[in-house]
Amino acid sequence: SDFPVENGLESCTTQVQTAKPFFMDGRLVTLVDTPGFDDTTRSDTDVLTAIAAYLSNTYEQGAKLAGIIYMHRISDFRVGGTSKRNFRIFRELCGDNTLRNVLIVTNMWGSVNPKIGEAREKELASNDKFFKPVLEKGARMLRHNGTQASAHTILRHLANSQAATLAIQHELVNQRKGLAHTAAGAELTRALKEQADRHDEELKKLRSEMEVAMRSKDEETRQELQEEVDRKREEIERIRNDA
């Protein structure tokens, strides 16, 4: 495809993008790339709003998706809380009825020892905390080695799929729900509240440590803690505004 590729820490895809259509096995294929959650330039709420707007608009125009591809880097040392949260939102966005149209595609295989990659892949597929629940409901897990041939092989798994109506499309268009009242919107709100609560607890601990530093007249430590408190306050404010 003609999508830009992310090489650094900055997010590459900041808007929903449609690639130039191309033919594969006599069929016209159009790929759509969306920004990911935990984007470096946009809030999670902004990202979900952009994705939801695109999906509802195309659905109203009569266009349906043959499939949805969720990319996961096999090079990641572990699946952290943010990744788990992002996948929960993705699952709510799709809904259980369309999981047969979902492909979980692992990439970055060239960055890991094959045995380590295989062990991570097995863990992802067999652990209830990761991808096992969606795989049991019809989603499939595939590898991408970075070549065009590999990409086409992945797309062929969706070629004969029945067109899917995602849960968020049904909720927004057919049920006329507001985004916050969709399953994906509610999951994001819950996750943001949970994150803000964690930061609140961390802030309380920092304040206690500051009091100890003040009593011991440790000005250097007090200043460092004050800077951390200020950062936490800003983060909490950002999360609450996002929610």
URNOR-V426312 format. One record per backbone hydrogen bond with DSSP energy under -1.0 kcal/mol. CO is the residue of the C=O (numbers start at 1). NH is the residue of the N-H. E is the energy in kcal/mol with one decimal. If there is no record, write none. Layout:
co/nh/e
CO/NH/E
CO/NH/E
This chain:
co/nh/e
17/33/-3.2
22/29/-3.6
24/27/-1.7
27/24/-2.7
29/22/-2.2
31/19/-2.9
33/17/-3.1
43/47/-2.2
44/48/-2.7
45/49/-2.4
46/50/-2.3
47/51/-2.4
48/52/-2.9
49/53/-2.4
50/54/-2.0
51/55/-2.6
52/56/-2.6
53/57/-2.2
54/58/-2.5
55/59/-1.8
56/60/-2.3
57/61/-1.3
58/63/-2.5
59/62/-1.5
65/164/-3.3
68/103/-2.8
70/105/-2.6
72/107/-1.9
73/76/-1.3
80/84/-2.1
81/85/-2.4
82/86/-2.7
83/87/-2.1
84/88/-2.0
85/89/-2.1
86/90/-2.3
87/91/-2.7
88/92/-2.2
89/93/-2.4
90/94/-2.0
91/95/-3.2
93/168/-2.1
94/167/-2.0
95/98/-1.3
96/99/-1.3
98/101/-1.9
99/102/-1.6
101/68/-2.6
102/140/-2.1
103/70/-3.0
104/142/-2.5
105/72/-2.6
106/144/-2.6
107/74/-2.5
108/111/-1.5
109/112/-1.2
113/117/-2.8
114/118/-2.6
115/119/-2.0
116/120/-2.4
117/121/-2.6
118/122/-2.3
119/123/-2.1
120/124/-2.6
121/125/-2.0
122/126/-1.5
123/127/-1.5
124/131/-2.0
127/130/-1.6
127/132/-1.4
131/135/-2.2
132/136/-2.3
134/139/-2.4
135/138/-1.4
140/104/-3.6
142/106/-2.7
147/151/-2.0
148/152/-2.6
149/153/-2.1
150/154/-2.0
151/155/-2.3
152/156/-2.1
154/157/-1.1
155/158/-1.8
158/161/-1.6
164/65/-1.1
166/170/-2.1
167/171/-2.6
168/172/-2.3
169/173/-2.5
170/175/-2.2
171/177/-2.8
178/181/-1.4
179/182/-1.6
182/186/-2.7
183/187/-2.0
184/188/-2.2
185/189/-2.3
186/190/-2.4
187/191/-2.4
188/192/-2.5
189/193/-2.2
190/194/-2.3
191/195/-2.1
192/196/-2.5
193/197/-2.5
194/198/-1.8
195/199/-2.0
196/200/-2.1
197/201/-1.9
198/202/-2.1
199/203/-2.3
200/204/-2.0
201/205/-1.9
202/206/-2.1
203/207/-2.2
204/208/-1.9
205/209/-2.2
206/210/-2.1
207/211/-2.0
208/212/-1.7
209/213/-2.1
210/214/-2.5
211/215/-2.2
212/216/-1.8
213/218/-2.9
214/217/-1.1
217/219/-1.3
218/222/-2.2
219/223/-2.5
220/224/-2.0
221/225/-2.6
222/226/-2.4
223/227/-2.2
224/228/-1.8
225/229/-2.7
226/230/-2.5
227/231/-2.0
228/232/-2.5
229/233/-2.6
230/234/-2.2
231/235/-2.3
232/236/-2.8
233/237/-2.5
234/238/-2.3
235/239/-2.5
236/240/-2.5
237/241/-2.2
238/242/-2.1
239/243/-2.3
